[in-house]
Amino acid sequence: MNARSRPLRQIPALAASHLCHEWILTLCLVVALAAVISPLLVLLGLKYGTIQTLRERLVEDPVFREIRPTQTREFVPRWFDEVSAWAGVGFLTPTILPLSSVVQVVAREEGKNELFDLVPTAPGDPLLLENGAPVPAEGEVVITSEAARRCRLEAGGAITVRISRSRGGRSEQVEVALKVIAVLDPRAGALPRVYAPLSFVLDVEAYKEGYGAPARGWAGQTPDPYASFDGAVLLLAKPLFPIARTGLIINTGFGRIAEVSGEKIQELFGFLPPPGFAAYDLTAPGGSVTASNLQAVDQKLRGQEKVLLPYAQGIELMIEGEALPPIGLSLDGEQGTLLRVEPPPWGGNRGNLSKNGVLLQMLWPSAKPPAKEDAVAVSFAGMDGALAFNLHLTGSTSLPRPVVPVELLGVLRTATQRKVFFDKEMERFQMARGGFRGFRLYARSIDDVPPLYGKLKAQGVEVTAEVAAIERIRTLDRGLSRLFWLISLLSLFGGTSVLVSSLYAAVERRRRDLGVLRLLGFARWHVFFFPVAQGLIIAALGLVAGFGGYGVLALAINRAFSSQLAPGEAFCFLPASSIPLFSLATILLAALASLVAAWRATCIDPAEVIREQ
């Protein structure tokens, strides 16, 4: 086994000796190959260096990966969950109204007041993480370089944020001391901004809108949910003239008025109107009916005998395991006498939401008494989950279904469209935050910006992004790639031709020497590897010379453009991953180019050597 394999081990040594013997020809081949490799490496380095510099400087900068909304609208929390799951979304967080984001900042050291923009941030914020700053925690902020310049602040300093508002005809303000943990790189933006956790920014917005933030000790009110209805039934002792009917939908918020049957009234309210009464259904197609709409109609009909009964359809309460559609009815004594209906104990519709549990009353049908005589547990499926509360039984009714204040049904209808929760201790409904007024969105890479831009536009969300700049860079990248491959093909043809002809000529010059090797016992396949070994050695030497030439040229190019490059940037460089790939491709090409000469070497007959001798 060793004897057979020894000739194969001697072939590379003999090939190297032959190249050393003809060192002038070998040097010419190496120089010729290096003359092909070096320009290719420089061209590839310029392609990578130019595109990488542009991508880092213009596009991979987080500012250029941002997709910004151009209009103020409400975005519900569910929308953020859906968009965050999209492919290509790197970061998404809500924002607040622009007017609510302006705060007064006082630098502790300087005592100078400035108005800065307050911007929410969250873990994973690329604008902060890629510009030399961590994401701030509670009680911390990150500021831009412009904000630091105005306040003469550095990382580790402290600021006081003042939030002002006007409530009840008087001015109020609160102050919060915050620590500056970092100052952003100037490329993060030229505006004076303060980046703070989302929870703090939302509390600032709520405080400016008049609400309180109990966790921070900021006083304010908790908003009550407004009552909304599907429509209202107008009952009149005398019918309206056509012109008067038309007048009821002018400047009242209603859009349609139509006569309604007694059966419809009985379905809604459980009773039939007295004989001779005219009944009209007032609705606002595509919208909701609120207390202001009802007041506008009441003003137009003042002095007439009338009853205006708002209604909400499709409201079902889970009571004792059974889904029941209650009757919403609020009547005062005069209205009850007019309609010949016993008025409920909570009286008529006041247009506002009464507190102290007035909304939480119910009359139970006398034909079917409930299991409990004081209160019943009720649940309702709202927009943000089930609302659980108790309704206090205040008597019985002859109507076929349970009767509750119509304001309660209005609140429950609102709960199907907005977030509403129930405070069991205070026994009152409260409005939760309905949505956000904007967002900050960053794509994972530049290639994700155009698809995300298109998806948001398809949803009707008006946004802006650096799509044009990104497309210009991608077009340049594609153009340079085509140019590189075109020149590579030409170089490949020239380099292969030189290598094939040189190795073939070398075999022809050494016909007698190769024949002697056959006489000494070398097999045909041993001689086959002689030109292959020479081709690989020449390719290796050409690669070394080519990379050396590339290094000199790349250094000269980068020095020539050093004034236009930032620290760490290079106009001509090769990624580490491309070097082994390029070397392997060159070695394979040399091996393939030597196959013609290798085939010619196997055709040499040892008898020719004997005849020549």
WOQUIWO-V99143 format. One line per field, one symbol per residue. ss: DSSP state (H for helix, E for strand, - for the rest). phi: phi as a letter, one per 30 degrees, with the letter a starting at -180 (. if undefined). Layout:
BEGIN
ss->???
phi->???
END
This chain:
BEGIN
ss->-HHHHHHHHHHHHHHHHHHHH-HHHHHHHHHHHHHHHHHHHHHHHHHHHHHHHHHHHHH--HHHHEEEE-----E-HHHHHHHH----EEEEEEE---HHHEEEEEE-----EEEEEEEEE----HHHH----------EEEE-HHHHHHH------EEEEEEEEEE--EEEEEEEEEEEEEE--HHH----EEEEEHHHHHHHHHHH--E-EHHH-E--E-------E-EEEEEE-----HHHHHH--------EEEE--HHHHHHHH--------EEEEEE-----E-HHHHHHHHHH-----EEEEEE-----EEE--EEE--EE----HHHHHHH---------------------EEEEE---------EEEEEEEE--EEEEEEEEEEEEE-----EE-HHHHHHHHHH----EEEE----EEEE----E-EEEEEE--HHHHHHHHHHHHH----EE--HHHHHHHHHHHHHHHHHHHHHHHHHHHHHHHHHHHHHHHHHHH-HHHHHHHHH----HHHHHHHHHHHHHHHHHHHHHHHHHHHHHHHHHHHHH-HHH-----------HHHHHHHHHHHHHHHHHH-HHHHHHHH---HHHHHHH-
phi->.dddddedddeedddddddddcdddddddddddddddddddddddddddddddddddccdeeedcdccdcbcaccdeddddddddddjdcaabdbcdeddddbcccdddciccbccccbdbaejdddddcbibdddceibbbcdddddddchcbejdbbcccccacbiibdbabbbdbcdcacddeddkcddbbcbeedddddddddddjdcbedcicdlccdddddbbdlbcccbdbdddeddddddccicjdcabbdbddddddddcibcddeidcbbccbbeibccbddddddddddcdjcdabccdbbcicbcdbhibdbddccbbbcddddddchbdddddidddibcdchiddccacceddbdddcccabdbbbdcdcjdccaccddckbbdddbecbedddddddddddcbdbbcddddhadbdcddaccaacbbddbddddeddeddddddicdbbaddddddddddddddddddddddddddddddddddddddddddddcedddddddddjddedddeddddddddddddddddddddddddddddddddcddccdejcbdbacddddddddddddddddddddddddddddddceddddddd
END
